[in-house]
């Protein structure tokens, strides 16, 4: 398991581009809010740590993970952001709902990345248990929100390199 080998919050600060002057959108699911709230705090704090002004972080909440891609699309179209981070948590249950939601968000994020002109960062936890989700939302495996924020800054810099 990849996370077993790497902490989501481990990174070389020297390798992280500055977010100074950048505007980042975050779309976060209200479902599993005890987990997604921690993901949001991780992403927000990491963006600020690397120079993004708190006034330049646009946060929108959506009811569930399925709605993340539509929320991202709205921020891309209306909020003048350099990147969008989606944050959600889907925990395996007894029905195929888990698979449908995870596939939909994955496909939707890929589609946005291929059709829009800004990077959309996948910060969706897809776990078997609540304990696994908590371990990846500020627990023993770090915080996927931190990782998503670092990824956003790196992808903004990559895009800037080719403009």
C-alpha positions as CSV (number, residue, x, y, z in Angstrom):
1,X,0.0,0.0,0.0
2,X,1.5,3.3,-1.1
3,X,0.5,5.3,1.9
4,X,2.0,2.7,4.2
5,X,5.4,3.5,2.7
6,X,5.0,7.3,2.4
7,X,3.5,9.9,4.7
8,X,1.1,12.2,2.8
9,X,2.4,15.2,4.7
10,X,6.1,14.5,3.9
11,X,7.7,16.7,1.3
12,X,10.9,18.7,0.7
13,X,9.9,22.3,1.3
14,X,12.7,23.4,-1.1
15,X,10.9,21.6,-3.9
16,X,7.6,23.5,-3.4
17,X,7.0,26.5,-5.6
18,X,5.8,29.7,-4.0
19,X,2.1,30.4,-4.1
20,X,2.6,34.1,-3.8
21,X,0.0,35.9,-6.0
22,X,-1.8,32.6,-6.8
23,X,-5.5,32.0,-6.3
24,X,-6.6,28.5,-5.4
25,X,-10.1,27.0,-5.2
26,X,-11.0,24.2,-2.8
27,X,-14.2,22.2,-3.2
28,X,-14.9,20.1,-0.1
29,X,-17.6,17.5,0.5
30,X,-19.8,17.9,3.6
31,X,-20.3,14.1,3.7
32,X,-17.9,12.6,6.2
33,X,-17.2,16.1,7.5
34,X,-15.1,14.9,10.4
35,X,-12.6,13.7,7.8
36,X,-13.1,16.3,5.1
37,X,-12.8,19.1,7.6
38,X,-9.3,17.9,8.5
39,X,-8.4,17.6,4.8
40,X,-9.6,21.2,4.3
41,X,-7.5,22.4,7.2
42,X,-4.4,20.6,5.9
43,X,-4.8,22.1,2.4
44,X,-5.6,25.6,3.6
45,X,-2.7,25.7,6.1
46,X,-0.2,24.3,3.5
47,X,-1.3,26.8,0.8
48,X,-0.9,29.7,3.3
49,X,2.5,28.3,4.5
50,X,3.8,28.5,0.9
51,X,2.6,32.0,0.2
52,X,-1.0,31.9,-1.0
53,X,-2.9,34.7,0.8
54,X,-5.9,33.4,2.8
55,X,-8.0,35.9,0.8
56,X,-7.0,34.1,-2.4
57,X,-8.3,30.7,-1.2
58,X,-11.8,30.2,-2.4
59,X,-13.6,27.5,-0.4
60,X,-16.9,26.0,-1.5
61,X,-18.8,23.1,0.2
62,X,-20.9,20.6,-1.7
63,X,-23.2,18.0,-0.2
64,X,-21.2,14.9,-1.2
65,X,-18.3,13.6,-3.1
66,X,-20.3,13.1,-6.3
67,X,-20.9,16.8,-6.5
68,X,-17.2,17.7,-6.2
69,X,-16.6,17.8,-10.0
70,X,-19.5,20.2,-10.6
71,X,-18.3,22.4,-7.8
72,X,-14.8,22.4,-9.4
73,X,-16.3,23.3,-12.8
74,X,-18.1,26.3,-11.3
75,X,-14.9,27.6,-9.6
76,X,-13.0,27.2,-12.9
77,X,-15.6,29.1,-14.8
78,X,-16.5,31.8,-12.2
79,X,-13.9,32.2,-9.5
80,X,-10.8,33.1,-11.5
81,X,-8.5,30.5,-9.8
82,X,-5.2,29.1,-10.9
83,X,-6.0,25.6,-9.6
84,X,-8.9,23.7,-7.9
85,X,-8.5,21.1,-5.3
86,X,-11.3,18.6,-4.7
87,X,-11.5,17.1,-1.2
88,X,-13.8,14.3,-0.2
89,X,-14.0,10.9,1.5
90,X,-15.8,7.8,0.4
91,X,-15.8,4.9,2.7
92,X,-16.6,1.4,1.4
93,X,-20.0,0.1,2.5
94,X,-22.2,-2.9,1.8
95,X,-23.5,-1.7,-1.7
96,X,-21.8,-0.8,-5.0
97,X,-22.5,2.9,-4.3
98,X,-18.8,3.3,-3.2
99,X,-17.6,2.1,-6.6
100,X,-20.0,4.3,-8.6
101,X,-19.1,7.5,-6.6
102,X,-15.3,6.8,-6.7
103,X,-15.4,6.1,-10.5
104,X,-17.5,9.2,-11.2
105,X,-15.3,11.6,-9.3
106,X,-12.1,10.1,-10.8
107,X,-13.5,10.3,-14.3
108,X,-14.9,13.7,-13.7
109,X,-11.6,15.0,-12.4
110,X,-9.7,13.6,-15.4
111,X,-12.3,15.1,-17.8
112,X,-11.8,18.6,-16.2
113,X,-8.1,18.2,-16.4
114,X,-8.3,17.4,-20.1
115,X,-10.8,20.0,-21.1
116,X,-10.1,23.0,-18.8
117,X,-7.0,25.2,-18.8
118,X,-6.2,24.9,-15.1
119,X,-5.1,21.9,-13.0
120,X,-7.8,20.1,-10.9
121,X,-6.2,18.2,-8.0
122,X,-7.7,14.9,-6.8
123,X,-7.9,14.9,-3.1
124,X,-10.5,12.1,-2.6
125,X,-9.9,9.5,0.0
126,X,-11.3,6.1,-1.0
127,X,-10.9,3.9,2.0
128,X,-12.4,0.7,3.4
129,X,-12.9,2.1,6.9
130,X,-13.3,5.3,8.9
131,X,-10.1,4.5,10.7
132,X,-8.2,4.4,7.4
133,X,-9.7,7.7,6.4
134,X,-8.8,9.4,9.7
135,X,-5.2,8.0,9.4
136,X,-5.0,9.9,6.0
137,X,-6.7,13.1,7.3
138,X,-4.1,14.2,9.8
139,X,-3.4,10.9,11.4
140,X,-0.5,8.5,11.3
141,X,-0.3,8.6,7.5
142,X,-0.3,12.4,7.3
143,X,-2.9,14.5,5.6
144,X,-4.1,14.1,2.0
145,X,-5.0,17.8,2.1
146,X,-1.4,18.8,2.6
147,X,-0.4,16.6,-0.4
148,X,-3.2,18.1,-2.5
149,X,-2.0,21.7,-1.8
150,X,1.6,20.8,-2.7
151,X,0.4,19.2,-5.9
152,X,-1.7,22.3,-6.8
153,X,1.3,24.6,-6.3
154,X,3.6,22.3,-8.4
155,X,1.0,22.0,-11.2
156,X,0.4,25.8,-11.3
157,X,4.2,26.2,-11.7
158,X,4.3,23.6,-14.4
159,X,1.6,25.3,-16.3
160,X,3.4,28.7,-15.9
161,X,6.5,27.2,-17.3
162,X,4.8,26.6,-20.7
163,X,2.8,29.8,-21.0
